[in-house]
Amino acid sequence: QRQLVESGGGLVQPGGSLRLSCAASDFTFGYYPMSWYRQAPGKERELVARISSTGDSTYYTDSVKGRFTISRDNVKNTVYLQMNSLKPEDTAIYYCRRGDDIWGQGIQVTVSS
């Protein structure tokens, strides 16, 4: 069964860092661009970052540029989101997504003192 499983979320203080991982299974991971989205309470789900199938092209929403880094390992079938200088407004459920179809189940990130 094709699936994406996120890990690495949790509670962190403002200014801290977290690295999210999204492990893929049962499909040819290296064929697909991958993305991270997030959804904060009461807000719509938004695209945070996207990486091409080969990893040579990335996109970031303005609010995370310079703080977040998306990367992938096509041998380990995993996409990562390194989040630095975290702010309370980064608090959300973070989802990984394959291309424009399959979603992971989501993982909570809470930034609070």
Buried (B, 14 or more C-beta within 10 A) or exposed (E): EEBBBBEBBEEBEEEEEBBBBBBBEEBEBBEBBBBBBBBBEEEEBEEBBBBEBEBEEBBBBEEBEEBBBBBBEBEEBBBBBBBBEBEEEBBBBBBBBBEEEBBBEBBEBBBEE
